[in-house]
Amino acid sequence: MPDDRRFFHRPDPPQSTPSAEFEFIMGQLARIPTRCELAKYAFVILLTGAVLGIVGTEAFWRYIPKCGPDPTSPPPAAVVR
């Protein structure tokens, strides 16, 4: 008579075959980005950083008057003609 008090029956795990492991590894390797994709990502990040840096600098110096040069002060000696 089987024991009815067992909580659950855990089936034996399926035996792994070398071809299944190979297919799993090949699937993981297929997800790695190529050199071309990495170069595109790096260029986009570089370009975005440059644009944000220029926009931030322009906004900082043009639209915040206390940060920019004082228009009423005389220019530096090197610029005087």
Sequence and secondary structure as in RCSB ss.txt:
>XXXX:A:sequence
MPDDRRFFHRPDPPQSTPSAEFEFIMGQLARIPTRCELAKYAFVILLTGAVLGIVGTEAFWRYIPKCGPDPTSPP
PAAVVR
>XXXX:A:secstr
   TT            HHHHHHHHHHHHHTS  HHHHHHHHHHHHHHHHHHHHHHHHHHHHH TTTS  TTS  
 TTT  
